Amino acid sequence: MPKSIEYLGIESSAKAAESACERYGWDRVLQITAEQFDPGERQWDCIVFNEILYYCSDPLSLLEKYAKAVSSAGSIMVSIYQKPGTPLKQRPRRFLSRNRPMSNAHCTKMVHDFIVRHGWRIEEDNLIARPGSAESWWICAAKPCFARLSNAGPLKNLYVARAKATLLRALAYLK
Ligand SMILES: C[S@@+](CC[C@H](N)C(=O)[O-])C[C@H]1O[C@@H](n2cnc3c(N)ncnc32)[C@H](O)[C@@H]1O
């Protein structure tokens, strides 16, 4: 990672955070969960969820939270490893792993549907395969649609005002 790029990594495990600090610098990685970290008013050009969303119980809330921390020209990137084999075979292993609330396949679908539903502008939506193996990674980059996220309040008020006006017109007509 070039020194000129301002980078902040978030990692919940103490051991993983320490090894990332040793590699990237002690001021560049925080040992904290993505749920606990408060991005404040800071705006970032790119926020990367690299193989983390399927560890989180509510990945969509995280996307909503961090979408507000992306600059207007910025993007969110998601990488989700696509396990080879049938989901049925993977279920017992996931059941035994306490820190994995959902399958990678389920998380991929949830995140993809969320991005489409919120009208985010998709810049990349690709499956990158490891040559000679059945393994692949879903890589998606999208620009959050701020109008639908942050202006949901005023838009809702507009609909309520329109509904009220229609009702008043209907009442006036009945009089
Ligand atoms: C497959 S590794 C991905 C590694 C890392 N994101 C990277 O870019 O190299 C998943 C990591 O996510 C971390 N993790 C799991 N849940 C987390 C959360 N809620 N917030 C932050 N990190 C989390 C785990 O400790 C683990 O090290």
The ligand as a MOL file (V3000), in Angstrom:
LIG
                    3D

  0  0  0     0  0            999 V3000
M  V30 BEGIN CTAB
M  V30 COUNTS 27 29 0 0 0
M  V30 BEGIN ATOM
M  V30 1 C -11.5640 -13.9550 5.5330 0
M  V30 2 S -10.8230 -12.8290 6.6180 0 CHG=1
M  V30 3 C -10.6410 -11.3840 5.5930 0
M  V30 4 C -9.4380 -10.6430 5.9580 0
M  V30 5 C -9.3810 -9.1440 5.7210 0
M  V30 6 N -10.6420 -8.4850 5.6280 0
M  V30 7 C -8.4940 -8.8010 4.5640 0
M  V30 8 O -8.8500 -7.9450 3.7760 0
M  V30 9 O -7.4290 -9.3930 4.4260 0 CHG=-1
M  V30 10 C -12.1410 -12.3030 7.6400 0
M  V30 11 C -11.7170 -11.4140 8.7710 0
M  V30 12 O -12.8420 -10.6620 9.1600 0
M  V30 13 C -12.7140 -10.4460 10.5520 0
M  V30 14 N -14.0520 -10.0770 11.0420 0
M  V30 15 C -15.1020 -10.8920 11.2740 0
M  V30 16 N -16.1680 -10.1870 11.6940 0
M  V30 17 C -15.7770 -8.8970 11.7390 0
M  V30 18 C -16.4470 -7.6810 12.0920 0
M  V30 19 N -17.7120 -7.6900 12.5020 0
M  V30 20 N -15.7490 -6.5220 12.0070 0
M  V30 21 C -14.4500 -6.5180 11.6070 0
M  V30 22 N -13.7710 -7.6440 11.2610 0
M  V30 23 C -14.4330 -8.8150 11.3200 0
M  V30 24 C -12.1840 -11.7440 11.0860 0
M  V30 25 O -11.5250 -11.5590 12.3160 0
M  V30 26 C -11.2440 -12.1670 9.9770 0
M  V30 27 O -9.9210 -11.7980 10.2550 0
M  V30 END ATOM
M  V30 BEGIN BOND
M  V30 1 1 1 2
M  V30 2 1 2 3
M  V30 3 1 2 10
M  V30 4 1 3 4
M  V30 5 1 4 5
M  V30 6 1 5 6
M  V30 7 1 5 7
M  V30 8 2 7 8
M  V30 9 1 7 9
M  V30 10 1 10 11
M  V30 11 1 11 12
M  V30 12 1 11 26
M  V30 13 1 12 13
M  V30 14 1 13 14
M  V30 15 1 13 24
M  V30 16 1 14 15
M  V30 17 1 14 23
M  V30 18 2 15 16
M  V30 19 1 16 17
M  V30 20 1 17 18
M  V30 21 2 17 23
M  V30 22 1 18 19
M  V30 23 2 18 20
M  V30 24 1 20 21
M  V30 25 2 21 22
M  V30 26 1 22 23
M  V30 27 1 24 25
M  V30 28 1 24 26
M  V30 29 1 26 27
M  V30 END BOND
M  V30 END CTAB
M  END
